[in-house]
């Protein structure tokens, strides 16, 4: 939970759906030696996160949906909320598809193990970057090279537990509360830049049902939320699910790394200053 929301808009969602799926992952036996003891973090909270992460980690393929909301603080301090729906398909270790339709934008993202593609339906453009590797590599590549972050991408890493617990300073078991009628273990965690809450099904299938992230260092402390549903474990998928075929009349643009983006911004600002000084 260390990265903030810009791209793919919501990788989340976990509700078992009947039909079209392979066998459920096996029940998790907690390996106490793998649990990360932290001062300020309740052992019960760590164990629940461990169990949920390891349960999800067993799935070779999965699909899910996330109904998301995102706060935006306007320049005059007015808080507004935008929403959308993400539909995600994952094939470990190296294939990912994210479909997002929301108030502000519609976007399709594909990674097939060789090429990363982002397609904006809102602007009728797409960009591609050649890269090989795992889903972990693709997520890190996007963040480090292009400055895009993927909310809840922690759940699709090869080892979700290691990523989720990595930067946690404090953690608590809040209690048992329902999400859409399902009894869940409600946990709260604190980090330097964010606070986050997670609701995990209190059952033999410890699936994430809801997540709320508070960006406490940003003005107005905006929040990102996801209510999670339509989860399918080990469904049949094909390579075609992760391939991008450009629609007619769509324009291809270049992916710009951060240094080029900032360089272009700096040049643009310098030009504006020169124009003002010349007046």
N, C-alpha and C positions, 0 to 999 in steps of 0.2 A: 504494500500500500504506500509506495513512495513516490509515485508518479501522478501528475495531475492530468485533467481531462482536456484534450484537444482533438484527438483523432479517433477514428473507428467508432467513437461514441458508444461505449458501454459493452464491454464483454462481460456478461453476467447471466445468471439465471439457472435455476436448478430445481425442477419439479418433475418427477418421474412420470412419463406418459406411457400408457399401455399401447402395445402394438408396434411392429417395425423395429424392434430392438433385440439385441442379443441378451445374454445372461447378465444379471446385475452383478456388480463387483462384490467380492466376498466381504463378509463382516470384518472390521478392522480390530486386530489385537494390538493394543498400545505397547510400543517398545519404549520403556521408560528411559533407556539410554539415549534415545533420540530427542527427547524433550529438552527444550532449551530453558533452563532455570534463569529467571530474571528477577532481581529485586524490584518490587513494585508491581509485579505481574502475578496474579493469582494462579497457582498450579492448575486449578480446575479450568480456567479460561484457556490456558496453553493446551491442555489435554483435549478440549473440545475442538479447538482449531486444528490440532494434529489429526484427530480422527476424521474430520470433514475433508481435510486436504488429502490424506492418504486414500480415502474412499474414492474421491474423484480421480486421483492419480492412476488408479487401476484401469480406468476406461480408455480403450484404444481410440475410439471415436465417440463423439457426443455432439448433440445439438441442443440449443436452448434459446429462450427468448427473454429479453429484459425490457420492462416498461420503465423508462428512465425520466427523471426530472433534473433540471440544472438551473441553479440561481445565477442571475446576471445582475451585477450592481451597476446601474447607470451612472453617468458622470455627476448627476445632481443627487446621488445617494439613493435613488429609487430602486427598490428590489423588484425584479420581475422573474418569472419562472417559465422556462421552456421545457417541452416534453418531446418524447419520441419513443420509438420501438426499435430495438436491435434484435436481429436473428443471426445466431452464430453457428457455424459448423466447423468442427475440429477433427482432424485426423493426425494423431501423434505418429511420428515426431515432427513432421515438417509441412503440414498443410492446414490452412486456415481461411475461412471466408466469413466476412462480417457485412451484414446488410442493415443499413440504418435509414429510417424515414422519420423525420421530426419536424418541428415547427420551423426551425431555421434552415435545415438542409436535408437533402437526401444523398446518401453516399454508399458506394459499394467498394469493399476492400478484399483483395485476393492475395494469397501467398501459396504458391504451389511447390515450394522447395527450391525453385530456381529464379522466380521473378515475383517481385512485389508490385502490385497494381492498386492504385487508388482512382476510383471513377466517381466524379461529382456529377450527379444528375441535375443538381440545381444549376450548375454553370455549364453543363454539357461538355466537360473536359475530362481528360484522364492523364495520369503520369505513371511511368513504370521505372523500376530500378532493378537491374540484374543483381541477384545475390543468391548464394546457395547456403544451406544450413538448416537449422531446426527452427521451430516456432520461437523458442527462446532467443535465437540469434536475430530473427526478424524483428521481434519486439525491441530488443536492445539497439539494433541498427536504426530503426525508425526514430527512437528517442535520441540517440547520440548523434546521428548524422543530420536529421531533419528537424529535431526539436518537437516532434509530435509525441504525445503521450496517450496511452491506452488505459482508460479507467477499468479497473478490475481485471486487467490482463494477468495479474498474479494468479488467477484461477486456471489459466491455460499453460502456465509454465510447467516444465517437466516435474519440478518439485515445488508445488504451491506452498507447502508448509514453510520451507526455508525462506521463501520470498516474503510471505505474510508476516513472519515473526521477526525478520531481520532487524528492523529499525524501531521496534516497539519499546517504549520506555515504561509504560504502565498499562495494566490490563485487568479487567474485572468481569466476573460473572454477575450480570444485573438481575437475572431471574428467568422465569419461563413465561413467555408471552406468545400470543397467536399472530400468525401472518396468514391472511385468507383462510382462517379456520384451522390452520395447522399449528400445533404446539411446537414452539422453538426455544432453544437456549439462546438468550439474548446476551451478547457480549459487547463490551466497550473497551477501546484501546486508545492510547495517546502516543503520539510521536512529536518530533520537533515542529513539523510544518502542518500536520493534519491530526484531527481526531477522527476515529471511525468506529462505527457500530456494525455488527453483523448478527443476523438471526439465522440459526442453524437448526434444522429439523431435529427434534429430540426423539430419535427413533433409531432403528437398525440401519436406516438409510440416511446418514447425517448430511443432508443436502442444504446448501445455502438458499435461503428464501428471500432475504432482503439485506441490502447494504446501504448505509448512509455515510458519506464522507463530508467532513467539515473542514474547509480550508481556512484555518484559524489565523494565518498570517496575512491573508488578503483582506483588503478593505471590505467591511461589511460581513466578513466571515460567511461567504456563500457556501451552499451545500449542493452535493450531488447525491441523488438517491436512485436506487434500482429495486423494483419488486420483480421477483424472479419466477419464471414459469415455463411450461412446455419443454421440459427437460427430457431428453432421450439418451440413454446410455447404450453404447455399442450399436448404433444403427448402421445399416448398410450405406456406404457412401462410395462415390466413384471419383476418379481423377478429374473428370469433367466438371465436378462440383466446384473445383478450385481454379479452373482455367477462365481467363477473361477473353472474350471475343468482343472487340469494339463495335458498338452499334453504328449504324449509318449516320454520317454527318457529325460525329463526335470529334472534337479536336484534341490532339495529343500535345501536352506541354512538358516542360522539363522539371524534374525534381531538383530543387535547389537546396544544397547543404546550408547549414547555418551560417558559415562564414560568407557565402555568397549573398545570402539573404540580408545579413547585417551590412555587408559591404554595399549592396544596392541601396539600402535604407540610408546609410551614411552619405553616399554620393548624392542621393535625392535631397537630403536635408541641407547639404553643402550648397547645392544649386539654388535651393530656396533662399538661403541666407544671402548668396551673391545677388540674386534678383532683388531682394529687399534693399540691400545696400546700394544697388545701382539706381534705385528710384529717387 
